[in-house]
Amino acid sequence: MTILQDKQNKIEQLREMGIELYPSFSAKEHVKRNRCSAVAMMKPEDAGLSMAICGRIVRFNNKGAITFIHIEDEYGKAQVVFKKANFSEEQYRLFKEKLIERDDFIYVTGTFFITNSGEKSLDATSFELLAKSHQPLPVIKEVVSEDNAVKQYGEFNDKEERFRQRYADLAVNDEVRRRFKLRARVISHIRSFLDIKMGMIEVETPILQPVYGGAAARPFTTHHNQLNQNMFLRISFELYLKRLLVGGFDSVYEIGRDFRNEGVSYKHNPEFTMLEFYKAYANLYDCMDIVEEMLKNIIWAIFFPKYEFDYQEHHLDFTTFNRITMRDAILEKTGIDVYQYQQTIVVLLALQNKGLSVPIKDMEQDYGKTVLDIFEHFVEKDLIQPTFVYEYPKSVSPFAKDAKREGYVERFELFIAGMEFGNAFTELNDPDIQEARFREMAALYKNGEDEETPFDEDYLNAMRYGMPPNTGFGMGIDRLMMLLTNQSSIKEVILYPHLKS
């Protein structure tokens, strides 16, 4: 007999006994429910105290006249002892014959006591089956390492299967549950910092947009039947958030989902969570200060009392954030001063003379894009400690104000552990210059390319009413969580990552 057949037989027996397998239930109608973790918090002098807990059975051990089970809820585990003497023959049969078993949900009342072996437990006096499992969860074995860290191993070790059945992964893996609790905590810290410390207002902007923009990415497209209009899932919040500065808000932010119809990798997912904020009467360097303080607040709260932690093979120290121009970063790595050149072919020859090369297919491509390609190829992977790289080529930054250096703008990206974690500008607020930038970008990229930036007439119309000087910042929450939970794949920090069918 297979395990599934055995499960089905038990389900039929329970139904024949008249036991409801999936009752409607509220602990308030019985005794106030305690968290399972409350049992472990009891003291010897609490012996005899009445308690009630609910949860999933994660361990089952029948020893004839006594049955030991462990019940788990979101907050922890508790041992419950069922003694045959406390129940009728029919009631205890459910445990003796394992009609109630591992993976079932159960409600138990009883009194607190400490077993002869010293384990804090609940002496069961009543119970109710809340949900019967039809198939067993994967078996996970806990192993305590030399440093007393609990690691989990078992048959559920195929990553793709874990991602496809995240519900099972969460049910059997404490560490995964802790990871997503931390994610919620981090987002809460971000909101608290921006709400209270910075006085910003959280807003919501459209996910379905008639014109996508604010980033260089290929969108997902859909169709609005009632309006008979093609729409796009947003790739950024930027242009809608900056419209609100025109409307009189000084500083706004949004935490939500963006959608980019592009490649999937260990650090990219087509659907991802972003934070973006925009602050009037501030510039790029003010933005660096805000982002640095925000991240330090988060790290202090998580890794108290330190601003440092390990990520993969790196030890990261957030005590100080480095700041360097893109030109200086490239110069340090290659010996090439990109300010001296204005053409792709010329700078590539200069690199070749130093025995260096960068994979560029189009030798006539825009020079600013070439500078970015050189930076990404030679510099980015070695930016391990928190580093703001600023002053980017104008042609790859259509929404940023000009820097003092001609052909460059006031833009920064934040890099940590060789990955990009945030993007910011001193935002362009001159509608005439913005219109010219839109037209330049339209001419620069062929229709349908990932980097295409559509012309947004309504956004220009908003700017023409007058937009205050401002700075804006965007950061991917998923990639931040990779860092804070020491994960090498973005799929580990997204509850339901996209997978190929």
C-alpha positions as CSV (number, residue, x, y, z in Angstrom):
1,M,0.0,0.0,0.0
2,T,1.3,3.4,-0.9
3,I,1.5,6.3,1.5
4,L,-1.3,8.1,-0.4
5,Q,-3.5,5.1,-0.3
6,D,-2.9,4.8,3.4
7,K,-3.8,8.4,3.9
8,Q,-7.0,8.0,1.9
9,N,-8.0,4.9,4.0
10,K,-7.6,6.9,7.2
11,I,-9.7,9.7,5.8
12,E,-12.5,7.3,5.0
13,Q,-12.3,5.8,8.5
14,L,-12.5,9.2,10.1
15,R,-15.6,10.0,8.0
16,E,-17.2,6.7,9.0
17,M,-16.6,7.7,12.6
18,G,-18.5,10.9,12.0
19,I,-15.4,13.1,12.5
20,E,-15.5,16.4,10.7
21,L,-12.2,16.7,8.8
22,Y,-12.4,20.4,8.0
23,P,-14.6,22.1,10.7
24,S,-15.2,25.9,10.8
25,F,-13.2,26.9,13.9
26,S,-12.5,30.0,16.0
27,A,-10.3,29.7,19.1
28,K,-12.3,32.5,20.7
29,E,-15.3,30.2,20.9
30,H,-13.2,27.8,23.1
31,V,-10.3,28.8,25.3
32,K,-8.1,31.8,24.2
33,R,-5.4,30.3,22.0
34,N,-1.8,30.5,23.1
35,R,1.1,30.6,20.6
36,C,3.0,27.3,20.6
37,S,6.1,29.2,21.7
38,A,4.3,30.1,24.9
39,V,4.8,26.6,26.3
40,A,8.6,27.0,26.2
41,M,8.2,30.3,28.0
42,M,6.5,28.7,31.0
43,K,8.3,28.4,34.4
44,P,8.2,25.4,36.8
45,E,5.8,27.3,39.1
46,D,3.3,27.5,36.2
47,A,2.7,23.8,36.4
48,G,-1.1,23.0,36.2
49,L,-1.8,26.2,34.2
50,S,-4.5,25.7,31.6
51,M,-3.5,26.4,28.0
52,A,-4.8,25.9,24.4
53,I,-2.7,25.8,21.2
54,C,-3.4,25.2,17.5
55,G,-1.0,24.1,14.8
56,R,0.4,21.5,12.5
57,I,1.6,18.2,13.9
58,V,5.3,18.0,12.9
59,R,6.3,15.0,15.0
60,F,4.4,12.0,16.1
61,N,5.5,9.2,18.4
62,N,3.0,6.7,19.8
63,K,4.2,4.5,22.7
64,G,1.1,2.5,23.4
65,A,-0.7,4.1,26.4
66,I,1.0,7.5,25.7
67,T,1.5,9.5,22.6
68,F,4.0,12.4,22.2
69,I,3.4,14.9,19.4
70,H,5.0,18.3,18.5
71,I,2.7,21.0,17.3
72,E,4.1,23.9,15.3
73,D,2.6,27.3,14.4
74,E,4.2,30.5,13.0
75,Y,5.9,31.3,16.2
76,G,7.4,28.0,17.4
77,K,6.9,24.4,18.5
78,A,5.4,22.8,21.6
79,Q,5.3,19.2,22.8
80,V,1.9,17.8,23.7
81,V,1.4,14.5,25.6
82,F,-1.7,12.5,25.1
83,K,-2.3,9.9,27.9
84,K,-4.7,7.1,27.2
85,A,-6.1,7.5,30.7
86,N,-7.4,11.0,29.9
87,F,-9.5,10.0,26.9
88,S,-12.2,7.5,25.9
89,E,-11.3,4.4,24.0
90,E,-12.6,5.8,20.7
91,Q,-10.8,9.2,21.2
92,Y,-7.4,7.6,21.9
93,R,-7.8,5.2,19.0
94,L,-7.3,8.2,16.7
95,F,-3.7,8.4,18.0
96,K,-3.0,4.7,18.6
97,E,-4.0,3.9,15.0
98,K,-2.5,7.2,13.7
99,L,-5.8,8.3,12.2
100,I,-4.6,11.7,13.4
101,E,-0.9,11.9,12.4
102,R,2.0,14.1,11.2
103,D,1.0,17.0,9.0
104,D,-2.6,17.3,10.3
105,F,-3.8,20.5,12.0
106,I,-5.1,20.1,15.5
107,Y,-6.5,22.2,18.4
108,V,-5.5,21.0,21.9
109,T,-6.3,22.1,25.4
110,G,-4.4,20.9,28.5
111,T,-2.3,21.9,31.5
112,F,1.3,22.8,31.5
113,F,3.8,20.4,33.1
114,I,7.5,19.4,32.8
115,T,8.2,15.8,31.8
116,N,10.7,13.5,33.7
117,S,13.3,14.3,31.0
118,G,12.8,18.0,31.7
119,E,10.9,19.0,28.5
120,K,8.2,21.7,28.9
121,S,5.0,20.2,27.6
122,L,1.2,20.3,27.6
123,D,-0.8,17.5,29.2
124,A,-3.7,17.2,26.8
125,T,-7.2,17.1,28.1
126,S,-9.2,17.7,24.9
127,F,-8.5,18.1,21.2
128,E,-10.2,18.7,17.9
129,L,-9.0,17.8,14.4
130,L,-8.9,21.1,12.3
131,A,-7.6,19.9,8.9
132,K,-6.6,16.5,7.7
133,S,-3.6,16.2,5.3
134,H,-4.1,14.2,2.1
135,Q,-0.5,13.7,1.4
136,P,2.7,13.9,3.5
137,L,5.0,16.9,3.5
138,P,8.6,16.4,2.5
139,V,10.8,15.1,5.3
140,I,13.4,17.5,6.6
141,K,16.1,16.5,9.0
142,E,17.5,19.1,11.4
143,V,21.3,19.0,12.0
144,V,23.0,21.1,14.7
145,S,26.4,22.2,13.6
146,E,29.5,22.9,15.7
147,D,28.5,26.5,16.1
148,N,25.0,25.4,17.3
149,A,23.4,26.6,14.1
150,V,20.4,24.5,13.1
151,K,20.6,23.4,9.4
152,Q,17.9,21.5,7.6
153,Y,18.4,18.7,5.1
154,G,16.2,16.2,3.6
155,E,14.4,14.9,0.5
156,F,13.2,18.4,-0.5
157,N,16.5,19.7,-1.7
158,D,15.7,20.4,-5.4
159,K,15.6,24.2,-5.6
160,E,13.2,24.4,-8.5
161,E,10.8,22.0,-6.8
162,R,11.0,24.1,-3.7
163,F,10.2,27.3,-5.7
164,R,7.3,25.6,-7.5
165,Q,5.8,24.3,-4.2
166,R,6.7,27.2,-2.0
167,Y,3.9,26.3,0.3
168,A,5.5,23.0,1.1
169,D,8.9,24.7,1.4
170,L,7.6,27.1,4.0
171,A,5.8,24.4,5.9
172,V,8.9,22.3,6.4
173,N,11.7,24.8,6.4
174,D,12.0,27.2,9.4
175,E,14.8,29.1,7.8
176,V,12.8,30.0,4.7
177,R,9.9,31.3,6.9
178,R,12.3,33.4,8.9
179,R,13.7,34.8,5.7
180,F,10.3,36.1,4.6
181,K,9.5,37.4,8.1
182,L,12.7,39.4,7.9
183,R,11.6,40.7,4.5
184,A,8.4,42.1,6.0
185,R,10.4,43.6,8.8
186,V,12.8,45.3,6.4
187,I,9.9,46.9,4.4
188,S,8.4,48.0,7.7
189,H,11.7,49.7,8.7
190,I,11.9,51.4,5.3
191,R,8.4,52.8,5.7
192,S,9.1,53.9,9.2
193,F,12.2,55.8,8.1
194,L,10.6,57.5,5.2
195,D,7.4,58.3,7.0
196,I,8.8,59.5,10.3
197,K,12.4,60.4,9.8
198,M,12.0,62.0,6.3
199,G,8.3,63.1,6.5
200,M,7.5,61.5,3.2
201,I,4.0,60.5,2.0
202,E,3.4,56.9,0.7
203,V,1.3,56.9,-2.4
204,E,0.0,54.5,-5.1
205,T,0.4,55.0,-8.8
206,P,-1.0,53.1,-11.8
207,I,0.3,49.7,-12.6
208,L,-1.5,49.7,-16.0
209,Q,-0.1,52.6,-18.0
210,P,-0.9,53.9,-21.5
211,V,2.8,55.0,-21.9
212,Y,5.5,53.2,-20.0
213,G,8.6,55.0,-18.9
214,G,11.1,56.0,-16.2
215,A,13.6,53.2,-17.1
216,A,15.2,51.4,-20.0
217,A,13.4,48.1,-20.2
218,R,11.0,46.1,-22.4
219,P,7.5,46.2,-21.0
220,F,4.7,43.6,-20.7
221,T,1.8,44.5,-22.9
222,T,-1.9,43.9,-22.4
223,H,-5.2,45.2,-23.7
224,H,-8.0,47.2,-22.0
225,N,-11.2,45.8,-23.5
226,Q,-13.6,48.5,-22.3
227,L,-11.3,51.4,-23.4
228,N,-10.2,49.4,-26.5
229,Q,-6.6,50.5,-25.7
230,N,-3.3,48.8,-25.5
231,M,-1.7,49.2,-22.0
232,F,1.6,48.4,-20.4
233,L,2.5,47.0,-17.0
234,R,4.7,49.6,-15.5
235,I,8.5,49.3,-15.6
236,S,9.0,52.1,-13.1
237,F,7.0,54.5,-10.8
238,E,9.2,57.5,-11.7
239,L,7.1,59.6,-14.1
240,Y,3.9,59.3,-12.1
241,L,5.6,60.1,-8.8
242,K,7.3,63.2,-10.2
243,R,3.9,64.4,-11.5
244,L,2.9,64.6,-7.8
245,L,5.7,67.1,-7.1
246,V,4.0,69.3,-9.7
247,G,0.8,68.8,-7.8
248,G,2.2,70.2,-4.6
249,F,3.7,67.3,-2.6
250,D,7.2,67.9,-1.4
251,S,8.3,64.3,-1.0
252,V,6.6,61.0,-2.0
253,Y,7.5,57.4,-2.1
254,E,6.0,54.1,-3.3
255,I,6.8,50.4,-2.5
256,G,5.3,48.1,-5.1
257,R,5.7,45.9,-8.1
258,D,7.4,46.6,-11.4
259,F,7.4,44.4,-14.4
260,R,10.1,44.1,-17.0
261,N,9.8,41.7,-19.9
262,E,13.5,40.8,-20.0
263,G,16.1,38.2,-19.0
264,V,15.9,36.0,-15.9
265,S,19.1,35.5,-13.9
266,Y,20.3,34.9,-10.3
267,K,19.7,38.7,-9.7
268,H,16.8,39.4,-12.0
269,N,13.1,38.5,-11.9
270,P,10.6,39.9,-14.5
271,E,8.2,40.9,-11.6
272,F,10.0,42.5,-8.7
273,T,9.4,44.9,-5.7
274,M,10.7,48.4,-5.9
275,L,11.1,51.3,-3.6
276,E,11.2,54.8,-5.3
277,F,11.1,58.1,-3.5
278,Y,11.3,61.7,-4.8
279,K,12.1,64.7,-2.7
280,A,11.7,68.4,-3.8
281,Y,14.4,71.0,-3.0
282,A,17.1,68.4,-2.9
283,N,19.9,67.1,-5.2
284,L,22.0,64.0,-5.9
285,Y,24.2,64.5,-2.9
286,D,21.3,65.0,-0.5
287,C,20.0,61.8,-1.9
288,M,23.2,59.9,-1.1
289,D,22.9,61.1,2.5
290,I,19.3,59.9,2.7
291,V,20.0,56.5,1.2
292,E,23.1,56.0,3.4
293,E,21.2,56.8,6.6
294,M,18.2,54.6,5.5
295,L,20.4,51.5,4.9
296,K,22.4,52.1,8.1
297,N,19.1,52.2,10.0
298,I,18.0,48.9,8.5
299,I,21.4,47.2,9.1
300,W,21.6,48.4,12.7
301,A,18.1,47.0,13.4
302,I,19.0,43.6,11.9
303,F,22.6,43.1,12.9
304,F,22.7,45.1,16.1
305,P,25.1,46.3,17.5
306,K,27.1,46.3,14.3
307,Y,27.0,47.9,10.8
308,E,28.7,44.9,9.2
309,F,27.9,41.3,8.2
310,D,29.0,38.6,5.7
311,Y,27.5,38.1,2.3
312,Q,28.7,35.0,0.5
313,E,32.5,35.3,0.4
314,H,32.6,39.0,1.3
315,H,32.6,40.8,4.6
316,L,30.6,44.0,4.2
317,D,31.1,47.1,6.3
318,F,28.4,49.8,6.2
319,T,30.1,52.2,8.6
320,T,31.3,54.2,5.6
321,F,29.9,54.5,2.1
322,N,32.5,55.2,-0.6
323,R,31.8,57.9,-3.3
324,I,33.5,58.0,-6.7
325,T,32.8,59.4,-10.2
326,M,32.4,56.9,-13.0
327,R,35.3,58.4,-14.7
328,D,37.6,58.0,-11.7
329,A,36.4,54.4,-11.2
330,I,37.2,53.5,-14.8
331,L,40.6,55.3,-14.6
332,E,41.6,53.4,-11.5
333,K,40.8,50.0,-13.1
334,T,42.0,50.6,-16.7
335,G,44.3,53.6,-16.8
336,I,41.9,55.1,-19.4
337,D,40.5,58.6,-18.9
338,V,37.1,58.5,-20.6
339,Y,36.9,62.3,-20.5
340,Q,39.7,62.3,-23.2
341,Y,37.6,60.5,-25.8
342,Q,34.4,61.2,-27.6
343,Q,34.0,58.2,-30.0
344,T,33.5,54.5,-29.3
345,I,36.1,53.3,-31.8
346,V,38.8,55.6,-30.4
347,V,38.4,54.6,-26.7
348,L,38.3,50.9,-27.7
349,L,41.6,51.4,-29.5
350,A,43.0,53.0,-26.4
351,L,41.9,50.0,-24.3
352,Q,43.4,47.7,-26.9
353,N,46.7,49.5,-26.6
354,K,46.7,48.6,-22.9
355,G,45.9,44.9,-23.6
356,L,42.2,45.3,-22.6
357,S,39.0,44.7,-24.5
358,V,35.3,45.0,-23.9
359,P,32.6,43.1,-25.9
360,I,30.9,45.7,-28.0
361,K,29.2,44.6,-31.2
362,D,28.4,48.0,-32.8
363,M,31.5,50.2,-33.1
364,E,29.4,53.1,-34.0
365,Q,27.2,53.0,-30.9
366,D,26.7,56.1,-28.7
367,Y,29.8,57.0,-26.8
368,G,28.0,57.4,-23.5
369,K,26.7,53.8,-23.8
370,T,30.2,52.7,-24.5
371,V,31.5,54.4,-21.3
372,L,28.7,52.5,-19.4
373,D,29.7,49.2,-21.0
374,I,33.4,49.8,-20.0
375,F,32.3,50.5,-16.5
376,E,30.1,47.4,-16.2
377,H,32.8,45.2,-17.7
378,F,35.8,46.3,-15.8
379,V,34.6,48.0,-12.6
380,E,31.2,46.9,-11.4
381,K,32.1,43.4,-10.2
382,D,34.9,44.7,-7.9
383,L,32.8,47.2,-6.1
384,I,32.3,45.2,-2.9
385,Q,31.9,47.7,-0.1
386,P,29.0,50.1,-0.3
387,T,29.9,52.6,-3.1
388,F,28.1,55.5,-4.7
389,V,29.3,55.8,-8.3
390,Y,28.1,59.2,-9.7
391,E,28.3,61.4,-12.8
392,Y,27.0,59.2,-15.6
393,P,26.9,59.9,-19.4
394,K,24.0,62.0,-20.4
395,S,22.9,59.7,-23.3
396,V,22.1,56.8,-20.9
397,S,20.3,59.0,-18.3
398,P,17.5,60.9,-20.0
399,F,15.8,62.2,-16.8
400,A,18.9,63.7,-15.0
401,K,20.2,67.2,-14.8
402,D,23.5,68.1,-16.4
403,A,26.6,67.8,-14.3
404,K,29.4,70.5,-14.6
405,R,31.2,68.2,-17.0
406,E,29.7,68.5,-20.5
407,G,28.1,65.2,-21.7
408,Y,27.5,63.9,-18.1
409,V,24.7,64.2,-15.6
410,E,24.1,64.2,-11.9
411,R,23.2,60.5,-11.5
412,F,24.5,57.8,-9.1
413,E,24.1,54.1,-8.7
414,L,24.8,52.3,-5.4
415,F,26.9,49.1,-5.7
416,I,27.4,46.5,-3.0
417,A,29.1,43.1,-3.4
418,G,29.6,43.7,-7.1
419,M,25.9,44.3,-7.7
420,E,23.8,47.4,-8.4
421,F,21.4,48.2,-5.6
422,G,20.0,51.6,-6.4
423,N,19.7,54.4,-9.0
424,A,19.3,58.1,-8.4
425,F,19.3,61.4,-10.2
426,T,19.2,65.1,-9.6
427,E,16.0,65.1,-11.6
428,L,15.6,67.1,-14.7
429,N,12.8,69.7,-14.3
430,D,13.2,71.9,-17.5
431,P,10.4,70.7,-19.9
432,D,12.2,72.0,-23.0
433,I,15.4,70.0,-22.2
434,Q,13.3,67.0,-21.2
435,E,11.5,67.1,-24.6
436,A,14.8,67.3,-26.4
437,R,16.1,64.3,-24.4
438,F,13.0,62.3,-25.3
439,R,13.6,63.0,-29.0
440,E,17.3,62.2,-28.7
441,M,16.5,58.9,-27.1
442,A,13.9,58.1,-29.7
443,A,16.6,58.7,-32.4
444,L,19.3,56.8,-30.6
445,Y,17.5,53.5,-30.2
446,K,15.6,51.5,-32.8
447,N,12.0,50.8,-32.2
448,G,11.4,47.8,-30.0
449,E,14.8,47.7,-28.4
450,D,15.0,47.1,-24.6
451,E,16.5,50.6,-24.0
452,E,13.8,52.4,-25.9
453,T,12.3,55.4,-24.0
454,P,8.9,56.3,-25.2
455,F,7.9,59.9,-25.7
456,D,5.5,60.9,-22.9
457,E,3.6,64.0,-23.8
458,D,1.5,64.0,-20.7
459,Y,4.6,64.0,-18.5
460,L,6.0,66.9,-20.4
461,N,2.6,68.7,-20.0
462,A,2.9,68.2,-16.2
463,M,6.4,69.6,-16.2
464,R,5.3,72.7,-18.1
465,Y,3.1,73.7,-15.1
466,G,6.4,74.0,-13.1
467,M,8.2,71.2,-11.3
468,P,10.4,72.1,-8.3
469,P,14.1,71.0,-8.3
470,N,14.2,67.5,-6.8
471,T,16.1,64.2,-6.4
472,G,14.8,60.7,-6.9
473,F,16.0,57.2,-5.9
474,G,15.0,53.7,-6.8
475,M,16.0,50.4,-5.2
476,G,15.0,46.8,-5.7
477,I,13.7,45.3,-2.5
478,D,14.4,41.7,-3.7
479,R,18.0,42.3,-4.3
480,L,18.4,44.0,-1.0
481,M,16.9,40.9,0.7
482,M,19.4,38.7,-1.1
483,L,22.1,40.8,0.6
484,L,20.6,40.8,4.1
485,T,19.8,37.1,4.1
486,N,23.0,35.9,2.4
487,Q,21.3,34.4,-0.6
488,S,23.0,34.0,-4.0
489,S,19.8,33.7,-6.0
490,I,16.9,36.2,-6.1
491,K,14.4,33.3,-6.3
492,E,15.2,32.5,-2.6
493,V,13.8,35.9,-1.5
494,I,10.7,36.0,-3.7
495,L,7.8,33.9,-2.5
496,Y,6.6,32.9,-5.9
497,P,9.4,33.4,-8.5
498,H,8.7,33.0,-12.2
499,L,9.7,29.6,-13.6
500,K,9.6,28.0,-17.0
501,S,6.6,25.7,-17.5
